[in-house]
Amino acid sequence: MAEQLRLYSYWRSSAAYRVRIGLNLKGLAYETVPVHLVRDGGQQHAPDYVARNPQHMVPTLQHGVRVIRQSLAILEYLDEAWPSPRLLPMTARDRARVRALALMVACDIHPLNNLRVLQYFEGTWNVPQPERDDWIKHWVIEGFTAMETLLAEDAATGAFCHGATPGLADCCLVPQVFNARRFGVDMSGFPTIVRIEQACLALPAFDQARPDNQPDANA
């Protein structure tokens, strides 16, 4: 698969952050195409981008003529196209556990705090900033409370969400912790999550994927 990988990304998008981590863990070279989600009314709404992603969202991964959307679908595509190192474990039982942890973030926590939700609160319902911040914190804390229990009480948890190597769940968890810190969530009640986050960020693949390390971070 010699075709170039091109990632349409926004530096602070946690969904794009997940994919950057996955690409880095795989050791794959890729081109970043910034899509600024706020400038010019949101570049994700521009006709040329909507032609690639009718959902008006990032990330979008282009691999040759193939276009893949949705961060978890992209990560599983990478795992199938480049099987080593693995993002998902070998056994069905372990894969189910890792997918469940990843989906807790990607389906239950993140969508409630997405930029388009917050913009709707502000632009349509005129929800003041303090109430929007409370909304974010509530759903992050509720999700992390369950996730902390599942991680802390399962022997399958190791240095990372599952065992001794980072995978799909870690790709999702670290960006969500970034969001939590950004919005002032007190992380002291989630020691296992914080421990895993710190283990991940000590690795170059995670460090290089940090929002502040992206080419469009200061745009």
Order of alpha helices (4+ residues) and beta strands (2+ residues): beta-alpha-beta-alpha-beta-beta-alpha-alpha-alpha-alpha-alpha-alpha-alpha
